[in-house]
Amino acid sequence: MKVIVIGSGIVGSSTAYHLARKGMEVVVVDKAHQGQATAAGAGIVCPWITSVENPDWYTIARNGAIYYPELVSALQEDGEENLGYKTVGAMAVSSDDEMLDVMEKRILERKEGTPEIGVVTRLSAEVAKKLFPPLKDDLKAVHVTGGARVDGRSLRDAMQRAAEKHGVVRHTGEASLMFFDGKVAGVNVNGTEIYADKVIATAGAWTKQLLAPLGVDIPIEPQRGQIIHFKFPNEDTAEWPVILPQSSYYMLAFDDSRVVVGATRESDTGFDYRLTAAGVKEVIDAGLEIAPGLADCTVHEMRIGFRPMGPDILPLLGIIPDLDGLILATGLGASGITMGPYVGVLAAELALENDVGIDLTPYHPLRDTLEV
């Protein structure tokens, strides 16, 4: 079987890698747009703490998180070691004891079906600050040992290198779908026609433009996120846990004395690839509110990414009626790093017409138009 994967963010790279490992002939096409979400994403793998109650969202997020060790093992077998992935634990932080009570109860309930969450511990502000020194003095925590972080760029690149070892061919350019007699038969890239048995669209925030020529209006819009990387001089940050306050912001550290704070959630920006004064201020203010100890850090890098936002918080995954041969895998929103590799596996299994093990009805790409 020959499969074309459009897009090489974390979902597309995972899809191509898993198909190639199963012996399929795989072609990846990517335009290398500015603002690819994976390249900007901070990389938190810890859905256990979230207050999101939607069970369909949690199914994908949970499965995505517990899939990571398997992916890491496979990539190591293929000679890839630089993944940026590490289980460092995570802390849900707050100065409100009642709020921490609620979070701890929710996490412990989830642990009953997910032992991968690890040890759950209530921490004083003093202990929390020892684990993450720049933290605000009055922030107490619920700590889980199963939280992890990953560098999205490093993981994506590792999957791409490993996929190429298994024969994946890459083309740089904008793909347009070739549609004949009710079937998506391949793509046209830079004037070259490439035919395949299946086409998997993992084009992220650019999916709407990809499918528009076929008369399909996919409910995906870009949401701009601005994120800042700080350098923490003379500090070993390698084991610092992920920090999850009671807001849309987060904080995590990497091995190179780098602390990441993000991210804005800006709708109605289109693909306006700019750092803005208001956005940068928002990120810095949020970061210093959580961790005043970052005040003397160096602003090392600022990134911009366009999250693919669907009509709700669920991914868009599945087959579109009347477009035989096409599979869609996008719309992961702010959960792309957590869900992405696992969604890539699901997309690959759909292409192979295998049982994916879960009911995909809630994630149908055109679910709002389906008859009940």
ABEGO torsion letter per residue (X at the ends): XBBBBBEABAAAAAAAAAAAAAGBBBBBBBAGBBGBAAAABAGBBBAAABABABAAAAAAAAAAAAAAAAAAAAAAAAGBABAGBBBAEBBBBBABAAAAAAAAAAAAAAAAABAAAEBBBBBBAAAAAAABAABBAABBBBBBAABBBBBAAAAAAAAAAAAAAAGBBBBBEBBBBBBBGGBBAEBBBGGBBBBBABBBBAAEAAAAAAAAAAGBBBBBBBBBBBBBBBBBBGBBAAABBBBBBBBABBBBBBAAGBBBBOBBBBBGAEABBBBBAAAAAAAAAAAAAABAAAAABBBABBBBBBBBBBABABBBBEBBBGBBGBBBBBGAEAAAAAAAAAAAAAAAAAAAGBBAGBBAAAABAAAAABBX
